[in-house]
Amino acid sequence: MFRGAIVALVTPFRNGTVDEKALCDLIESCLADGASGFVPCGSTGESATLSHAEHKQVVELTVQAVRGRAKVIAGTGSNATAEAIDLTRHARDVGADGALLISPYYNKPTQEGIYRHYEAVARAVDLPILVYNIPGRTASNVLPETLARLAEIENVAGVKEASGNIEQISNVVRLCGPDFIVLSGDDTFTLPVLAVGGHGVISAAANVTPRDFVDLCRTWEAGDIERAQAIHRKILPLCAALFLETNPIPIKAALHLMGKITDEIRLPLTRMTPANLEKLRLALKDHGLL
């Protein structure tokens, strides 16, 4: 259902509002390079700074721009279960193929609370749901045993795993079975996650270089391990530069340098520091993107 190179879309801004043209142009560029899906309104899309109206605007626009040519997995997470249900219902109603929900942040639920949160959304909305596990942002970790329980719910389809722990991700694959979708949430973990039985990646860096992530996933699926390893090594320096500062600061800076969006970003995030911006520019040049 959801596999391959899925782009965690930035939300371009112009003069303080969503730049719809830039977003649509970015989607077209990624589609031309073979992206299999898009996630609007995730962490990379600065969802925490979007109003509800803007959030729904971006999801609707993405569905309309993609026009069924790839999957759209709307970011609909919240640390309030009722709000997550509302956003997920909207995503379903406007035609999204699925929803990605970050594990509740700040209020630090127990594993039982995490389970019940996702269970409540899944029971309320008939849409495939992906759990998003990113302990570095949420202060909680969705354990493999909790995901195994969630996998028993019909429309909990899989997980975006950004725990940074390949042993944990391996245990998710082991406990949840082959039909449970496991996607890397860390760009540089794409190949390791594929190697332990995962299905692809939801990638921030794919905004900048979608073809590399498409080729990495496709070559692995084709059984060309050496080529997949070569692509993995190729993207490492660029990915390092694209995460010199908090995501999506460098991703937006890179896209601006490439002439694709403005460099607007919303507080409390700020534009990239000059020193890091120069390192990023050189990495883009070395990668053949400038």
C-alpha positions in Angstrom: 0.0 0.0 0.0 2.6 2.5 1.2 6.2 1.8 0.1 9.2 3.2 -1.7 10.3 6.8 -1.6 7.7 9.0 0.1 8.4 12.7 0.4 7.8 14.5 3.7 6.8 17.7 2.1 7.9 21.2 3.2 5.2 23.8 3.4 6.5 26.8 1.3 5.6 30.2 2.5 5.5 33.6 0.8 4.8 36.8 2.7 3.5 34.8 5.6 1.0 32.6 3.8 1.1 29.2 2.2 2.7 29.5 -1.3 0.4 27.2 -3.2 2.2 27.5 -6.5 5.6 26.5 -5.0 4.0 23.6 -3.3 2.4 22.3 -6.5 5.6 22.8 -8.4 7.6 20.9 -5.8 5.1 18.0 -6.0 5.3 17.9 -9.8 9.1 17.8 -9.6 9.1 14.9 -7.1 6.5 13.0 -9.2 8.7 13.4 -12.3 11.5 11.8 -10.4 9.3 8.8 -9.4 8.2 9.6 -5.8 5.6 7.0 -4.6 3.9 9.2 -2.1 3.7 12.5 -0.2 3.2 13.5 3.4 1.9 17.0 3.8 1.7 18.6 7.3 4.3 16.5 9.0 7.3 17.7 11.0 9.0 18.7 7.8 5.9 20.7 6.8 6.0 22.8 10.0 2.6 21.4 11.0 3.1 22.7 14.6 3.0 26.3 13.2 0.1 25.9 10.8 -3.4 27.1 11.8 -6.2 24.5 11.4 -7.3 26.3 8.3 -3.8 26.2 6.8 -3.4 22.6 7.7 -6.5 21.6 5.9 -5.6 23.8 3.0 -2.3 22.1 2.5 -3.8 18.6 2.7 -6.5 19.5 0.2 -4.1 21.1 -2.1 -1.7 18.1 -2.0 -4.5 15.7 -2.8 -5.6 17.9 -5.7 -2.1 18.4 -7.1 -1.2 14.7 -6.9 -4.4 13.6 -8.7 -4.1 10.0 -7.8 -0.6 9.6 -9.4 1.0 8.7 -6.0 -0.2 8.1 -2.4 -1.1 11.0 -0.1 -0.6 10.3 3.6 -1.8 13.4 5.5 -0.1 14.3 8.7 -3.0 14.4 11.2 -1.3 13.9 14.5 -1.9 15.8 17.8 -1.3 15.2 21.4 -5.1 15.7 21.9 -6.9 12.6 20.7 -10.1 14.4 19.7 -8.1 16.9 17.6 -6.3 14.0 15.9 -9.7 12.4 15.1 -11.0 15.7 13.6 -7.9 16.1 11.4 -8.0 12.5 10.3 -11.6 12.7 9.3 -10.9 15.8 7.2 -8.0 13.9 5.5 -10.4 11.1 4.6 -13.1 13.4 3.4 -10.9 15.3 1.0 -9.5 12.1 -0.5 -6.2 11.3 1.2 -5.0 7.7 1.0 -3.9 7.5 4.6 -2.9 9.4 7.7 0.3 9.7 9.6 -0.1 10.5 13.3 2.8 11.4 15.5 2.8 9.7 18.9 1.3 12.1 21.5 3.9 14.6 22.5 4.5 16.7 25.7 1.9 14.9 27.8 4.0 11.7 27.7 1.4 9.0 27.8 2.2 5.5 29.0 2.3 2.6 26.5 -1.3 1.9 27.3 -2.2 5.6 26.7 -0.4 5.5 23.3 -2.2 2.3 22.4 -5.6 3.8 23.3 -4.9 7.1 21.4 -4.3 5.3 18.2 -7.1 2.8 18.8 -9.5 5.7 19.3 -8.5 7.3 16.0 -8.6 4.0 14.1 -12.0 3.2 15.5 -13.4 6.6 14.6 -12.1 7.0 11.1 -12.1 4.4 8.3 -8.7 5.4 6.8 -5.4 3.6 6.8 -3.2 5.0 9.7 0.5 5.0 10.1 2.0 5.5 13.6 4.9 8.0 13.7 7.4 7.0 16.3 10.0 9.8 16.8 11.1 9.8 20.5 13.4 12.8 19.9 10.4 15.0 19.3 7.8 13.4 21.5 9.7 12.3 24.7 8.1 8.9 24.5 9.0 5.7 22.5 6.3 3.5 20.9 7.7 0.0 21.8 7.5 -2.9 19.4 5.1 -4.7 21.7 2.7 -1.7 21.6 3.0 -1.7 17.8 2.2 -5.4 17.7 -1.0 -4.7 19.6 -1.9 -1.9 17.2 -1.1 -4.0 14.2 -4.1 -6.2 15.2 -6.5 -3.2 14.5 -7.6 -3.4 10.9 -6.8 0.1 9.7 -3.6 0.6 11.6 -1.4 -0.1 8.5 2.1 0.5 9.7 4.7 2.8 11.3 7.2 5.5 10.4 10.1 4.5 12.6 12.5 7.2 13.6 13.7 5.7 16.9 17.2 5.5 15.5 17.5 2.0 16.9 17.9 -0.7 14.3 17.4 -3.4 16.8 14.1 -2.0 17.9 13.0 -1.6 14.2 14.0 -5.2 13.6 11.8 -6.3 16.4 8.9 -4.3 15.0 9.3 -6.2 11.7 9.5 -9.5 13.7 6.5 -8.9 16.0 4.1 -7.2 13.6 4.4 -9.5 10.6 4.9 -9.0 6.8 1.7 -7.1 6.2 2.5 -4.3 8.7 4.2 -1.5 6.8 7.5 -0.4 8.3 9.0 2.9 6.8 12.2 4.6 7.8 11.7 8.0 9.4 15.5 8.7 9.2 16.9 9.4 5.8 20.2 7.7 6.4 18.4 4.6 7.9 16.6 3.9 4.6 18.9 1.1 3.5 19.3 -0.5 7.0 15.5 -0.5 7.4 15.0 -2.1 4.0 17.6 -4.7 4.9 15.7 -5.8 8.0 12.4 -6.1 6.1 11.1 -2.6 5.9 9.2 -1.2 2.9 10.7 2.3 2.2 11.2 5.7 3.7 9.3 8.9 4.5 12.1 11.3 3.7 12.7 15.0 4.3 15.8 15.0 2.1 13.7 13.7 -0.8 12.3 17.2 -1.2 15.8 18.1 -2.4 16.9 14.9 -4.2 13.9 12.6 -4.7 15.6 10.6 -7.5 18.3 9.3 -5.1 15.7 7.9 -2.7 13.6 6.5 -5.5 16.6 4.8 -7.0 17.7 3.5 -3.6 14.3 1.8 -2.9 13.9 0.5 -6.5 17.4 -1.0 -6.7 17.0 -2.7 -3.4 13.6 -4.2 -4.4 15.2 -5.3 -7.7 17.9 -7.2 -5.7 20.8 -5.0 -6.8 22.4 -4.8 -3.4 25.7 -3.3 -4.5 24.0 -0.4 -6.4 21.7 0.2 -3.4 24.8 0.4 -1.1 26.5 2.8 -3.5 23.5 5.1 -3.5 23.4 4.9 0.3 27.0 6.0 0.5 26.4 8.8 -2.0 23.6 10.4 -0.1 25.4 10.4 3.3 27.3 13.7 3.0 24.3 15.5 1.6 22.0 14.2 4.4 24.6 15.3 7.0 24.4 18.8 5.6 20.6 18.8 5.4 20.4 18.1 9.1 23.1 20.5 10.3 20.2 22.4 12.0 16.7 21.4 13.1 14.6 20.0 10.3 13.2 21.6 8.1 15.5 24.6 8.4 18.3 23.2 6.1 15.7 21.5 3.7 14.0 24.8 3.1 17.4 26.6 2.8 18.5 24.0 0.2 15.3 24.4 -1.8 15.7 28.2 -1.7 19.3 27.9 -3.0 17.9 25.6 -5.8 15.4 28.3 -6.7 12.3 26.3 -5.8 10.9 28.1 -2.8 11.4 31.2 -0.7 13.5 30.8 2.4 10.6 31.8 4.7 10.3 29.7 7.9 8.1 30.3 10.9 9.1 31.0 14.4 10.3 29.5 16.6 12.4 28.1 13.8 14.8 30.6 12.2 16.8 30.8 9.0 20.0 28.8 8.7 23.2 30.4 10.2 25.6 31.8 7.5 28.3 29.3 8.4 26.0 26.3 8.1 24.4 27.7 5.0 27.8 27.8 3.3 28.4 24.2 4.3 25.0 23.3 2.8 25.7 25.2 -0.4 29.0 23.3 -0.9 27.3 19.9 -0.2 24.6 20.7 -2.8 27.3 21.7 -5.3 29.2 18.5 -4.6 26.0 16.5 -5.1 25.4 18.2 -8.5 22.3 20.0 -7.3 23.7 23.5 -7.8 
